[in-house]
Amino acid sequence: MKRLILLVVAGAVAAVTGWYVWNLSQKTSSGYVSVLLPRETIFLAQMPDFNQTRDQWRQSDIYKLYREPEVQNFLHKPLANLSKGDTASQTLLEFDRLEPKNVFFALTSLDNNSAKLAGGFRFQGSIADAERVIGKWRSRFLERNPGARREKLHYEHHEIDLIAATPFTLATAYDRPWFFAATDLTELKGLLDRADGRAKNPKETLDEDEAYRAAISHRPSNYALFFYLQPKTFATRLAALRAAIQSPAATQQQTILEQVRSVSGATRLEGGKIYDLLFVGMPRLESRDGGTALTRSSLTLGTKETFFYLSMLLNLGERMETLNQAAGLSGMQKFAQAFSDSGITVDDWKGAFGIELGSLADWPSSAHWPTLLLTLPVLDVAKAGKIVDAATQADDDAIWTRAEKEGVRYFSMQSPATLVAITPTIALSDRLLVAGFNPVSVEEAVKRSGSASSELSDSPTFKSAAGLVPAPTNFFAYIDTQLLYSRLDASLRPMLLLAAAFMPALSSSVDLGKLPSPEVVTRHLSPIVSSQRYERDGYVAESVGPITFNQSVLGLAILSGAGAAARQKGNSGLSGWGSPPAGSPQPSPSPSGTP
């Protein structure tokens, strides 16, 4: 009987011990990477399940588009020029075998411009299995850095592999089922202590930070990627810089960065689409506007040819002082001076216009290029007219014509002839200001503004897309990618093919004759929609699409930067044309045969 009792007690102790170990393992795994990091962590990026995210990515619309035979045929030559592609694919394949979970990368501190980085992941299998993969990566690094020094250290019951290649240091260790790495030995020891429960201050972790807890309260339960940024370090440095160069009175007002408590974002993949959520923890900026909510009243200007729509709260009156200060940097001095000469004040701007800015872009199938419109609600037509008059008189060289139709004033300016002929036009009624680059499109928009609905707002495509995001209170954007790509293809394909004929060198990088047909591309495209609202303690922006609104803006910025760099390089290559090489003799003018 005593033996039976002893066996029962031993079994209970083993079960409790197993439960404790499992619970501790789960606490430092499924999503709680934050318990491993110090409270002052500046940046964290996390992927809960690498293999699951990879599988979801391969079901996304954008990946299916990439795998289309016509697209692969077109990309074959450009991808062949990427010599490192095979190495990256091999590394990902090796990483995949470890079935990594809770992959994370963190910037834990930034002292004296020296960044301390840490990272790690959970792996399946034994440490020997993991070392067969990680050991290859370590060997490749040592081969490329023959001057690096490697040594092994012992800390508690762990073996630390330390590689020093001045000024870079990398310390790695296993704490099954975790693999950790850090650019500082002390930082790695801290990771191990927190993972093993030896930390002297267990409450001094990122998980206990109030700003972090507020950020993750907005994070969806299922996500593929997550990041967190604590801008306090950068805000403190900015405040110190302002204090050094500005008067004490000027430094009492906080900048927007100093008001931000945290920035975080999460991405998930579902139904072929990408879902983004961005949270910025900060006080509400619109409180001075009486909590005005977005109405999207400019939707009535949309048509079935509208591929872009945007509506946002923008108090021009409160932004005018900032715009006037930046006028010297942006080439807007003439307008700032014109407003000043006309006696237009900040209060005039506030009294003239509402705070909801609208923007639309239409691209009819018969047009080579799209038309863009900007709209503002008019509160006081007299004050608005004064502002418009001052703006049209800012440039002495610009000639504006004025007309009035059915109580609406029109201002138009003919621009010099360019590749794309534009005629800046402003329409001002007692309800609305509409600005655009085509007088016909502006006048038609004014006529549509009196309707209660529009072809855009009534279209099933728009309604379906808008229903994917919560109702906005601050910002809303919609992009019909199918319509946009179809129009771009029709306008640019002939130009690209012509460029290829005149620049044979392009054929070494890309074969423009193999551009995929628009039908192949558009069947994988759907609208991009984004909305922003203020929720409890910060701004929440959500976006859905084959790519999200944030990703498209970032991609556009990268392409613009690359285009500007290429254009600058091309201009520098042409700068020597028309001037003879240095040192070459100059022909002297021959004397005239007649006196």
FILUMMI-481678 format. One record per residue (C-alpha): residue number from 1; residue in one letter; x, y, z. Coordinates in steps of 0.05 Angstrom, whole numbers, always signed. Layout:
# FILUMMI-481678
    nr   rest        u        v        w
   NUM      a        X        Y        Z
...
# end
This chain:
# FILUMMI-481678
    nr   rest        u        v        w
     1      m       +0       +0       +0
     2      k      +57      +47      +18
     3      r      +90      +33      -50
     4      l      +24      +50      -85
     5      i      +18     +116      -48
     6      l      +91     +132      -64
     7      l      +79     +118     -138
     8      v      +17     +163     -138
     9      v      +56     +220     -104
    10      a     +114     +212     -152
    11      g      +66     +212     -211
    12      a      +33     +275     -186
    13      v     +100     +310     -176
    14      a     +121     +290     -246
    15      a      +55     +315     -275
    16      v      +60     +382     -239
    17      t     +133     +389     -260
    18      g     +115     +373     -332
    19      w      +57     +422     -330
    20      y     +102     +477     -302
    21      v     +155     +465     -355
    22      w     +103     +464     -411
    23      n      +69     +526     -384
    24      l     +136     +563     -380
    25      s     +152     +540     -450
    26      q      +85     +565     -476
    27      k      +93     +631     -440
    28      t     +159     +644     -476
    29      s     +132     +619     -542
    30      s      +63     +630     -572
    31      g      +65     +705     -583
    32      y     +101     +723     -518
    33      v     +169     +739     -546
    34      s     +162     +804     -507
    35      v     +178     +768     -441
    36      l     +248     +754     -468
    37      l     +264     +827     -483
    38      p     +281     +886     -437
    39      r     +228     +939     -423
    40      e     +268     +993     -460
    41      t     +267     +954     -526
    42      i     +262    +1004     -583
    43      f     +240     +959     -640
    44      l     +212     +889     -647
    45      a     +193     +849     -709
    46      q     +161     +781     -701
    47      m     +135     +724     -744
    48      p      +95     +673     -703
    49      d      +99     +615     -752
    50      f     +147     +618     -811
    51      n     +120     +557     -848
    52      q      +47     +577     -839
    53      t      +62     +647     -865
    54      r      +98     +618     -925
    55      d      +39     +573     -942
    56      q      -10     +631     -935
    57      w      +34     +675     -979
    58      r      +32     +622    -1034
    59      q      -44     +626    -1032
    60      s      -44     +701    -1040
    61      d      -68     +735    -1104
    62      i       -2     +771    -1115
    63      y      +38     +706    -1110
    64      k      -10     +671    -1158
    65      l       +2     +729    -1206
    66      y      +77     +720    -1199
    67      r      +70     +646    -1215
    68      e      +31     +658    -1280
    69      p      +69     +627    -1339
    70      e      +67     +693    -1378
    71      v      +94     +731    -1318
    72      q     +148     +680    -1306
    73      n     +168     +683    -1379
    74      f     +173     +759    -1375
    75      l     +213     +757    -1310
    76      h     +260     +703    -1332
    77      k     +314     +750    -1359
    78      p     +311     +801    -1302
    79      l     +313     +746    -1249
    80      a     +371     +712    -1284
    81      n     +412     +775    -1272
    82      l     +404     +768    -1197
    83      s     +464     +726    -1181
    84      k     +447     +718    -1107
    85      g     +378     +690    -1119
    86      d     +399     +617    -1113
    87      t     +436     +630    -1048
    88      a     +375     +665    -1017
    89      s     +329     +608    -1039
    90      q     +377     +556    -1010
    91      t     +380     +593     -943
    92      l     +304     +597     -939
    93      l     +299     +523     -955
    94      e     +347     +506     -900
    95      f     +310     +552     -851
    96      d     +244     +519     -871
    97      r     +270     +451     -848
    98      l     +275     +476     -776
    99      e     +200     +492     -775
   100      p     +216     +558     -741
   101      k     +164     +593     -698
   102      n     +165     +659     -661
   103      v     +220     +687     -704
   104      f     +239     +754     -677
   105      f     +288     +811     -687
   106      a     +296     +869     -638
   107      l     +335     +933     -628
   108      t     +342     +933     -552
   109      s     +381     +997     -542
   110      l     +416    +1053     -579
   111      d     +471    +1083     -535
   112      n     +524    +1130     -563
   113      n     +500    +1113     -633
   114      s     +517    +1040     -619
   115      a     +459     +994     -634
   116      k     +448     +930     -594
   117      l     +410     +878     -634
   118      a     +380     +812     -613
   119      g     +340     +757     -647
   120      g     +321     +685     -645
   121      f     +269     +632     -660
   122      r     +240     +566     -635
   123      f     +259     +504     -674
   124      q     +235     +433     -680
   125      g     +281     +374     -669
   126      s     +346     +370     -630
   127      i     +401     +421     -622
   128      a     +444     +378     -668
   129      d     +391     +383     -722
   130      a     +390     +459     -715
   131      e     +465     +464     -714
   132      r     +471     +428     -780
   133      v     +434     +487     -812
   134      i     +459     +544     -769
   135      g     +530     +517     -771
   136      k     +529     +525     -847
   137      w     +510     +598     -840
   138      r     +565     +609     -789
   139      s     +616     +575     -835
   140      r     +596     +619     -894
   141      f     +605     +681     -852
   142      l     +674     +659     -828
   143      e     +695     +643     -900
   144      r     +676     +713     -922
   145      n     +711     +744     -861
   146      p     +777     +708     -853
   147      g     +800     +758     -801
   148      a     +742     +741     -753
   149      r     +760     +710     -686
   150      r     +717     +654     -658
   151      e     +714     +627     -587
   152      k     +668     +587     -543
   153      l     +645     +611     -474
   154      h     +605     +578     -419
   155      y     +549     +614     -383
   156      e     +506     +576     -332
   157      h     +491     +511     -369
   158      h     +496     +542     -438
   159      e     +552     +543     -489
   160      i     +559     +611     -523
   161      d     +591     +616     -592
   162      l     +624     +684     -599
   163      i     +649     +713     -665
   164      a     +687     +779     -665
   165      a     +700     +814     -731
   166      t     +716     +886     -713
   167      p     +673     +926     -706
   168      f     +620     +871     -709
   169      t     +607     +820     -654
   170      l     +558     +762     -657
   171      a     +542     +717     -597
   172      t     +496     +657     -606
   173      a     +470     +603     -560
   174      y     +418     +547     -556
   175      d     +366     +542     -501
   176      r     +324     +487     -529
   177      p     +276     +497     -562
   178      w     +303     +567     -573
   179      f     +362     +593     -613
   180      f     +385     +663     -593
   181      a     +433     +712     -625
   182      a     +456     +782     -605
   183      t     +509     +833     -624
   184      d     +528     +841     -551
   185      l     +549     +786     -503
   186      t     +514     +818     -443
   187      e     +451     +824     -484
   188      l     +453     +750     -501
   189      k     +463     +732     -428
   190      g     +402     +774     -411
   191      l     +361     +735     -463
   192      l     +383     +669     -432
   193      d     +368     +693     -361
   194      r     +297     +715     -379
   195      a     +284     +650     -418
   196      d     +308     +608     -359
   197      g     +272     +650     -306
   198      r     +336     +676     -274
   199      a     +325     +750     -288
   200      k     +337     +794     -226
   201      n     +280     +840     -245
   202      p     +227     +795     -279
   203      k     +180     +854     -285
   204      e     +230     +894     -326
   205      t     +209     +862     -392
   206      l     +177     +891     -454
   207      d     +114     +852     -438
   208      e     +105     +894     -375
   209      d     +112     +961     -412
   210      e      +47    +1000     -414
   211      a      +58    +1028     -484
   212      y      +71     +958     -510
   213      r      +10     +929     -476
   214      a      -33     +985     -505
   215      a       -5     +971     -575
   216      i      -17     +895     -574
   217      s      -88     +906     -549
   218      h     -104     +929     -620
   219      r      -67     +871     -653
   220      p     -111     +817     -686
   221      s     -108     +748     -654
   222      n      -84     +715     -718
   223      y      -27     +751     -754
   224      a      +31     +732     -799
   225      l      +77     +791     -783
   226      f      +81     +841     -726
   227      f     +125     +900     -710
   228      y     +129     +949     -652
   229      l     +167    +1014     -647
   230      q     +179    +1056     -585
   231      p     +198    +1126     -610
   232      k     +215    +1153     -541
   233      t     +290    +1149     -553
   234      f     +285    +1189     -618
   235      a     +235    +1239     -588
   236      t     +283    +1252     -530
   237      r     +340    +1267     -577
   238      l     +295    +1312     -619
   239      a     +273    +1350     -557
   240      a     +346    +1360     -536
   241      l     +362    +1385     -606
   242      r     +304    +1434     -605
   243      a     +324    +1459     -537
   244      a     +393    +1474     -563
   245      i     +372    +1514     -624
   246      q     +304    +1544     -604
   247      s     +280    +1591     -550
   248      p     +251    +1561     -485
   249      a     +181    +1585     -505
   250      a     +184    +1549     -572
   251      t     +205    +1483     -539
   252      q     +145    +1481     -492
   253      q     +100    +1457     -548
   254      q     +109    +1384     -564
   255      t     +121    +1360     -635
   256      i      +78    +1304     -662
   257      l     +135    +1254     -653
   258      e     +140    +1273     -579
   259      q      +66    +1258     -570
   260      v      +71    +1188     -600
   261      r      +74    +1134     -547
   262      s      +83    +1076     -594
   263      v      +76    +1052     -666
   264      s      +57     +981     -684
   265      g      +32     +942     -743
   266      a       +6     +873     -759
   267      t       -4     +836     -825
   268      r      -46     +776     -839
   269      l      -62     +738     -903
   270      e     -132     +712     -915
   271      g     -173     +693     -976
   272      g     -116     +713    -1023
   273      k     -115     +784     -996
   274      i      -66     +820     -950
   275      y      -94     +854     -888
   276      d      -54     +909     -853
   277      l      -67     +942     -787
   278      l      -26    +1002     -764
   279      f      -33    +1031     -694
   280      v       -4    +1098     -671
   281      g      -13    +1110     -597
   282      m      -21    +1185     -585
   283      p      -73    +1238     -564
   284      r     -127    +1254     -614
   285      l     -108    +1312     -658
   286      e     -178    +1329     -682
   287      s     -204    +1348     -613
   288      r     -195    +1420     -633
   289      d     -245    +1409     -690
   290      g     -300    +1388     -643
   291      g     -292    +1314     -660
   292      t     -314    +1323     -733
   293      a     -322    +1255     -768
   294      l     -310    +1238     -840
   295      t     -372    +1243     -885
   296      r     -342    +1223     -953
   297      s     -389    +1274     -985
   298      s     -343    +1280    -1045
   299      l     -363    +1209    -1066
   300      t     -419    +1241    -1106
   301      l     -366    +1265    -1156
   302      g     -345    +1194    -1173
   303      t     -361    +1157    -1237
   304      k     -355    +1087    -1264
   305      e     -287    +1109    -1291
   306      t     -260    +1130    -1223
   307      f     -200    +1087    -1203
   308      f     -177    +1128    -1143
   309      y     -216    +1161    -1086
   310      l     -190    +1192    -1022
   311      s     -224    +1230     -966
   312      m     -188    +1256     -904
   313      l     -194    +1308     -849
   314      l     -145    +1365     -862
   315      n     -155    +1431     -826
   316      l     -120    +1479     -874
   317      g     -130    +1537     -826
   318      e      -89    +1504     -772
   319      r      -37    +1481     -822
   320      m      -26    +1549     -854
   321      e      +26    +1573     -804
   322      t      +66    +1509     -816
   323      l      +58    +1516     -892
   324      n      +80    +1589     -889
   325      q     +142    +1570     -850
   326      a     +158    +1516     -901
   327      a     +144    +1561     -961
   328      g     +216    +1579     -970
   329      l     +235    +1506     -976
   330      s     +179    +1485    -1022
   331      g     +180    +1543    -1072
   332      m     +113    +1570    -1048
   333      q     +139    +1639    -1029
   334      k      +96    +1673    -1082
   335      f      +32    +1644    -1054
   336      a      +50    +1660     -981
   337      q      +66    +1731    -1002
   338      a       +2    +1738    -1042
   339      f      -40    +1715     -983
   340      s       -3    +1763     -938
   341      d      -12    +1822     -986
   342      s      -87    +1807     -990
   343      g      -93    +1807     -915
   344      i     -115    +1734     -912
   345      t     -107    +1706     -841
   346      v     -110    +1637     -810
   347      d     -181    +1654     -787
   348      d     -201    +1669     -859
   349      w     -179    +1599     -880
   350      k     -216    +1567     -822
   351      g     -279    +1607     -838
   352      a     -275    +1595     -914
   353      f     -268    +1520     -919
   354      g     -289    +1456     -884
   355      i     -236    +1407     -860
   356      e     -253    +1348     -905
   357      l     -207    +1343     -966
   358      g     -229    +1298    -1023
   359      s     -191    +1273    -1083
   360      l     -213    +1232    -1143
   361      a     -179    +1206    -1207
   362      d     -218    +1185    -1268
   363      w     -190    +1149    -1329
   364      p     -240    +1141    -1386
   365      s     -222    +1088    -1437
   366      s     -220    +1141    -1491
   367      a     -168    +1184    -1454
   368      h      -93    +1174    -1457
   369      w      -83    +1200    -1386
   370      p     -125    +1205    -1323
   371      t     -157    +1268    -1294
   372      l     -146    +1287    -1222
   373      l     -194    +1328    -1178
   374      l     -186    +1359    -1109
   375      t     -247    +1383    -1069
   376      l     -260    +1423    -1006
   377      p     -328    +1441     -975
   378      v     -342    +1516     -975
   379      l     -367    +1548     -911
   380      d     -363    +1622     -931
   381      v     -362    +1634    -1006
   382      a     -339    +1707     -998
   383      k     -277    +1688     -958
   384      a     -264    +1629    -1004
   385      g     -268    +1674    -1065
   386      k     -218    +1722    -1033
   387      i     -169    +1665    -1022
   388      v     -178    +1638    -1093
   389      d     -168    +1708    -1123
   390      a     -104    +1717    -1084
   391      a      -78    +1648    -1106
   392      t      -91    +1663    -1180
   393      q      -55    +1730    -1175
   394      a       +7    +1701    -1140
   395      d      +46    +1690    -1205
   396      d      +51    +1751    -1250
   397      d      +70    +1707    -1310
   398      a       +7    +1664    -1303
   399      i      -54    +1686    -1342
   400      w     -119    +1664    -1312
   401      t     -186    +1670    -1347
   402      r     -250    +1679    -1306
   403      a     -320    +1658    -1323
   404      e     -386    +1645    -1287
   405      k     -437    +1592    -1304
   406      e     -501    +1579    -1265
   407      g     -475    +1614    -1203
   408      v     -407    +1578    -1204
   409      r     -343    +1617    -1215
   410      y     -289    +1584    -1258
   411      f     -215    +1603    -1260
   412      s     -172    +1571    -1315
   413      m      -98    +1578    -1334
   414      q      -67    +1553    -1398
   415      s       +0    +1520    -1384
   416      p      +58    +1518    -1433
   417      a      +55    +1460    -1483
   418      t      +83    +1396    -1454
   419      l      +77    +1321    -1467
   420      v      +12    +1323    -1427
   421      a      -29    +1386    -1440
   422      i      -59    +1412    -1375
   423      t     -104    +1471    -1359
   424      p     -107    +1483    -1284
   425      t     -179    +1499    -1267
   426      i     -214    +1519    -1202
   427      a     -289    +1519    -1194
   428      l     -320    +1555    -1134
   429      s     -393    +1549    -1114
   430      d     -428    +1566    -1050
   431      r     -421    +1493    -1028
   432      l     -357    +1466    -1058
   433      l     -288    +1482    -1087
   434      v     -264    +1435    -1142
   435      a     -194    +1439    -1172
   436      g     -166    +1399    -1229
   437      f     -123    +1400    -1292
   438      n     -179    +1398    -1343
   439      p     -236    +1449    -1347
   440      v     -285    +1398    -1376
   441      s     -274    +1347    -1320
   442      v     -280    +1402    -1267
   443      e     -346    +1428    -1295
   444      e     -375    +1358    -1300
   445      a     -355    +1345    -1228
   446      v     -391    +1408    -1205
   447      k     -454    +1384    -1240
   448      r     -450    +1316    -1206
   449      s     -439    +1347    -1137
   450      g     -513    +1361    -1130
   451      s     -531    +1286    -1133
   452      a     -547    +1244    -1073
   453      s     -507    +1184    -1100
   454      s     -458    +1168    -1155
   455      e     -437    +1112    -1202
   456      l     -377    +1101    -1157
   457      s     -414    +1095    -1090
   458      d     -468    +1052    -1121
   459      s     -421    +1003    -1155
   460      p     -418     +932    -1125
   461      t     -342     +933    -1131
   462      f     -336     +995    -1087
   463      k     -388     +972    -1037
   464      s     -355     +904    -1029
   465      a     -286     +935    -1019
   466      a     -310     +988     -970
   467      g     -344     +934     -929
   468      l     -277     +900     -915
   469      v     -253     +955     -869
   470      p     -286     +990     -809
   471      a     -323    +1056     -820
   472      p     -271    +1112     -822
   473      t     -270    +1174     -779
   474      n     -206    +1207     -804
   475      f     -184    +1177     -871
   476      f     -210    +1133     -927
   477      a     -177    +1112     -993
   478      y     -199    +1067    -1050
   479      i     -159    +1044    -1111
   480      d     -190    +1001    -1166
   481      t     -127     +964    -1187
   482      q     -161     +927    -1244
   483      l     -183     +991    -1278
   484      l     -117    +1026    -1264
   485      y      -75     +970    -1293
   486      s     -119     +963    -1355
   487      r     -112    +1038    -1370
   488      l      -37    +1038    -1356
   489      d      -26     +978    -1401
   490      a      -65    +1011    -1458
   491      s      -26    +1076    -1452
   492      l      +44    +1052    -1436
   493      r      +52     +986    -1474
   494      p      +60    +1021    -1543
   495      m     +110    +1070    -1513
   496      l     +151    +1015    -1480
   497      l     +154     +974    -1544
   498      l     +176    +1036    -1582
   499      a     +229    +1050    -1530
   500      a     +255     +979    -1536
   501      a     +262     +989    -1611
   502      f     +304    +1052    -1603
   503      m     +345    +1026    -1544
   504      p     +370     +956    -1560
   505      a     +412     +955    -1497
   506      l     +348     +944    -1457
   507      s     +341     +875    -1486
   508      s     +399     +850    -1444
   509      s     +360     +864    -1381
   510      v     +287     +855    -1401
   511      d     +247     +831    -1461
   512      l     +189     +881    -1467
   513      g     +159     +840    -1523
   514      k     +141     +788    -1470
   515      l      +99     +834    -1427
   516      p      +41     +792    -1400
   517      s      -28     +807    -1428
   518      p      -71     +853    -1385
   519      e     -123     +798    -1376
   520      v      -71     +753    -1343
   521      v      -53     +808    -1293
   522      t     -122     +837    -1278
   523      r     -154     +770    -1260
   524      h     -111     +769    -1198
   525      l     -125     +842    -1179
   526      s     -178     +870    -1133
   527      p     -190     +939    -1102
   528      i     -144     +967    -1048
   529      v     -182    +1000     -992
   530      s     -158    +1035     -929
   531      s     -193    +1068     -870
   532      q     -169    +1104     -808
   533      r     -204    +1118     -742
   534      y     -188    +1140     -672
   535      e     -200    +1084     -622
   536      r     -190    +1092     -546
   537      d     -117    +1113     -542
   538      g      -92    +1122     -613
   539      y     -104    +1120     -688
   540      v     -119    +1054     -722
   541      a     -110    +1047     -797
   542      e     -133     +984     -833
   543      s     -121     +966     -905
   544      v     -140     +907     -950
   545      g     -121     +887    -1021
   546      p      -75     +845    -1065
   547      i      -24     +892    -1034
   548      t      -44     +942     -980
   549      f      -48    +1018     -985
   550      n      +14    +1027     -942
   551      q      +53     +977     -985
   552      s      +31    +1012    -1049
   553      v      +53    +1081    -1022
   554      l     +120    +1052    -1000
   555      g     +129    +1018    -1068
   556      l     +112    +1083    -1104
   557      a     +162    +1121    -1062
   558      i     +217    +1070    -1078
   559      l     +201    +1071    -1152
   560      s     +201    +1148    -1152
   561      g     +268    +1149    -1117
   562      a     +297    +1098    -1165
   563      g     +270    +1138    -1224
   564      a     +299    +1203    -1198
   565      a     +367    +1169    -1188
   566      a     +365    +1140    -1258
   567      r     +345    +1208    -1287
   568      q     +402    +1243    -1250
   569      k     +451    +1191    -1275
   570      g     +426    +1199    -1346
   571      n     +432    +1275    -1341
   572      s     +504    +1270    -1316
   573      g     +520    +1224    -1374
   574      l     +494    +1276    -1422
   575      s     +527    +1336    -1389
   576      g     +589    +1331    -1432
   577      w     +551    +1332    -1497
   578      g     +562    +1394    -1539
   579      s     +628    +1412    -1505
   580      p     +695    +1386    -1532
   581      p     +740    +1344    -1489
   582      a     +789    +1382    -1446
   583      g     +855    +1396    -1480
   584      s     +828    +1388    -1551
   585      p     +846    +1444    -1599
   586      q     +791    +1492    -1615
   587      p     +782    +1512    -1688
   588      s     +793    +1586    -1699
   589      p     +744    +1624    -1743
   590      s     +770    +1630    -1814
   591      p     +781    +1701    -1839
   592      s     +728    +1728    -1884
   593      g     +743    +1733    -1958
   594      t     +716    +1803    -1961
   595      p     +740    +1863    -1920
# end
